[in-house]
Amino acid sequence: MCGRTLEAMCVAHTSEKSLHKGLQELRDSGIIDRRLFEWGDSLRQERNIGAHASGQQVKAQDARDILDFASAICEYVYVLTDRYENYKNRKSVEKKAP
């Protein structure tokens, strides 16, 4: 589900349907930074273990980390970015006020 969440975020903000390419486009467009891209790519690789019949299993701690990261990147992209933009706009208006 965490992988699907990131895929949906990529589709919402990029023209890519591939998680890997979508994360790259998010990074290249400045929506996420290099660190968040690396985290997202790590999550993508872990997600592939769980999503494909590879015979490997995702460890419980890795699953917790994946969930924590998915939550963090969504908060960064959808919540914190808007809060920061609102802050900047408010400060800009305050500077223009007599």
C-alpha positions as a LaTeX table, in Angstrom:
\begin{tabular}{lrrr}
\hline
Residue & $x$ (\AA) & $y$ (\AA) & $z$ (\AA) \\
\hline
Met1 & 0.00 & 0.00 & 0.00 \\
Cys2 & 2.88 & 2.38 & 0.67 \\
Gly3 & 4.16 & 1.82 & $-2.84$ \\
Arg4 & 0.70 & 2.54 & $-4.23$ \\
Thr5 & 0.58 & 5.73 & $-2.18$ \\
Leu6 & 3.85 & 6.92 & $-3.71$ \\
Glu7 & 2.67 & 5.92 & $-7.17$ \\
Ala8 & $-0.48$ & 8.02 & $-6.69$ \\
Met9 & 1.62 & 10.97 & $-5.53$ \\
Cys10 & 3.83 & 10.64 & $-8.62$ \\
Val11 & 0.79 & 10.47 & $-10.92$ \\
Ala12 & $-0.69$ & 13.56 & $-9.22$ \\
His13 & 2.47 & 15.64 & $-9.65$ \\
Thr14 & 4.17 & 14.26 & $-12.77$ \\
Ser15 & 3.40 & 12.76 & $-16.15$ \\
Glu16 & 4.94 & 9.44 & $-15.07$ \\
Lys17 & 3.12 & 6.27 & $-14.06$ \\
Ser18 & 6.32 & 4.41 & $-13.23$ \\
Leu19 & 7.30 & 4.88 & $-9.59$ \\
His20 & 11.00 & 5.05 & $-10.42$ \\
Lys21 & 10.61 & 7.64 & $-13.17$ \\
Gly22 & 7.98 & 9.52 & $-11.18$ \\
Leu23 & 10.33 & 9.90 & $-8.21$ \\
Gln24 & 13.05 & 11.10 & $-10.58$ \\
Glu25 & 10.70 & 13.70 & $-12.04$ \\
Leu26 & 9.63 & 14.84 & $-8.55$ \\
Arg27 & 13.31 & 15.34 & $-7.74$ \\
Asp28 & 14.17 & 17.02 & $-11.04$ \\
Ser29 & 11.24 & 19.45 & $-10.70$ \\
Gly30 & 12.20 & 20.37 & $-7.13$ \\
Ile31 & 9.10 & 18.93 & $-5.46$ \\
Ile32 & 11.36 & 16.64 & $-3.42$ \\
Asp33 & 15.07 & 16.96 & $-2.71$ \\
Arg34 & 17.84 & 14.42 & $-3.24$ \\
Arg35 & 17.41 & 12.88 & 0.21 \\
Leu36 & 13.68 & 12.32 & $-0.23$ \\
Phe37 & 14.36 & 10.86 & $-3.67$ \\
Glu38 & 16.84 & 8.40 & $-2.14$ \\
Trp39 & 14.35 & 7.47 & 0.57 \\
Gly40 & 11.64 & 7.02 & $-2.05$ \\
Asp41 & 13.88 & 4.88 & $-4.19$ \\
Ser42 & 14.74 & 2.71 & $-1.17$ \\
Leu43 & 11.05 & 2.33 & $-0.46$ \\
Arg44 & 10.45 & 1.43 & $-4.11$ \\
Gln45 & 13.05 & $-1.34$ & $-3.89$ \\
Glu46 & 11.55 & $-2.72$ & $-0.66$ \\
Arg47 & 8.10 & $-2.48$ & $-2.19$ \\
Asn48 & 9.27 & $-4.54$ & $-5.15$ \\
Ile49 & 10.26 & $-7.33$ & $-2.76$ \\
Gly50 & 6.73 & $-7.44$ & $-1.36$ \\
Ala51 & 4.94 & $-6.83$ & $-4.65$ \\
His52 & 6.66 & $-9.48$ & $-6.79$ \\
Ala53 & 6.98 & $-13.22$ & $-6.34$ \\
Ser54 & 10.71 & $-13.11$ & $-5.64$ \\
Gly55 & 10.79 & $-15.51$ & $-2.72$ \\
Gln56 & 12.18 & $-12.75$ & $-0.49$ \\
Gln57 & 10.27 & $-11.39$ & 2.47 \\
Val58 & 10.09 & $-7.88$ & 3.85 \\
Lys59 & 11.25 & $-7.78$ & 7.47 \\
Ala60 & 8.93 & $-6.26$ & 10.09 \\
Gln61 & 11.32 & $-3.39$ & 10.84 \\
Asp62 & 11.67 & $-2.64$ & 7.12 \\
Ala63 & 7.86 & $-2.57$ & 6.81 \\
Arg64 & 7.64 & $-0.10$ & 9.72 \\
Asp65 & 10.34 & 2.06 & 8.12 \\
Ile66 & 8.51 & 1.99 & 4.79 \\
Leu67 & 5.26 & 3.09 & 6.43 \\
Asp68 & 7.04 & 5.86 & 8.36 \\
Phe69 & 8.73 & 7.10 & 5.21 \\
Ala70 & 5.58 & 7.02 & 3.10 \\
Ser71 & 3.84 & 9.08 & 5.75 \\
Ala72 & 6.75 & 11.53 & 5.94 \\
Ile73 & 7.05 & 12.11 & 2.20 \\
Cys74 & 3.30 & 12.66 & 1.88 \\
Glu75 & 3.37 & 15.14 & 4.74 \\
Tyr76 & 6.30 & 16.95 & 3.12 \\
Val77 & 4.73 & 17.12 & $-0.35$ \\
Tyr78 & 1.11 & 17.81 & 0.66 \\
Val79 & 1.22 & 19.52 & 4.07 \\
Leu80 & 4.55 & 21.17 & 4.79 \\
Thr81 & 4.97 & 22.57 & 1.29 \\
Asp82 & 1.57 & 24.30 & 1.50 \\
Arg83 & 2.30 & 25.59 & 5.00 \\
Tyr84 & 5.60 & 27.06 & 3.87 \\
Glu85 & 4.01 & 28.69 & 0.81 \\
Asn86 & 1.30 & 30.19 & 3.04 \\
Tyr87 & 3.98 & 31.52 & 5.40 \\
Lys88 & 5.93 & 33.09 & 2.53 \\
Asn89 & 2.78 & 34.68 & 1.10 \\
Arg90 & 1.79 & 36.08 & 4.49 \\
Lys91 & 5.26 & 37.54 & 5.01 \\
Ser92 & 5.22 & 39.05 & 1.54 \\
Val93 & 1.89 & 40.76 & 2.23 \\
Glu94 & 3.15 & 42.02 & 5.61 \\
Lys95 & 6.20 & 43.61 & 3.95 \\
Lys96 & 4.00 & 45.45 & 1.47 \\
Ala97 & 1.65 & 46.80 & 4.14 \\
Pro98 & 2.34 & 50.42 & 5.19 \\
\hline
\end{tabular}
